[in-house]
Amino acid sequence: MLILIRSMSTLPLFFAEAFPPTFLTRPESITTFVGKNARFLCSVSGTPVIDTVWQKDGTAISSTEHYKITASDNKHSLEIVRLTINDRGTYTCKASNKFGADIYRTIPPFFTKPLRNVDSAVGGSTHLDCKVSGSHPIKVSWFKHDKEITPSTKYTLRYEEGSASLEIKHLDTSDIGVYSCRATNSAGSKESRSTLTVKGLMSYCVIFLVHLLNLF
């Protein structure tokens, strides 16, 4: 009699989770001076091997004496040595592996809530308000007829968490004009404008009387 004996073994199969790159910390916009050095830093997580590419205005940057690119573990940096005026621009870091990619670029400022025209009365005060977004840091400046406004007893300037405001006190007819808010970062600038009209108390009395007459 022939007896067949089968031997079977079970081999476990393990799957390791794979993740595309994700920026844990992102490069921040830099404002500095010609002749200085500038350094962008970021850290990336994801399944190795992760490749990073730095770009300026869409063109890949290679490591040179002027551009020093380094990587250690998940930390990556681009240092620009002895800045010139030609180094101004938008810098991008792209991280990729075989499971996907993530990209970071400096976003120019833009207004999520632009300025609106305002009517106010002589002797009172008024606020011009807007909201700004984009890559930080963002510098906000205010202008009247393209002349920059500085803080004083007349003007109060505020900028916090993307909200910018200009308070104008003790209004008179000399405050009539076009006001603008300019937001600037390393990627560019954007302006929002509004017209302030200041009316005498007599004008408001006439408007109020007309409104009352229309009620009857």
Secondary structure, 3 states (H helix, E strand, C coil): CCCCCCCCCCCCCCCCCCCCCEEEECCCCCCCCCCCCEEEEEEEECCCCCEEEEEECCEECCCCCCEEEEEECCEEEEEECCCCHHHCCCEEEEEEECCEEEEEECCCCEEEECCCCEEEECCCCEEEEEEEECCCCCEEEEEECCEECCCCCCEEEEEECCEEEEEECCCCHHHCEEEEEEEEECCEEEEEEEEEEEECHHHHHHHHHHHHHHHC
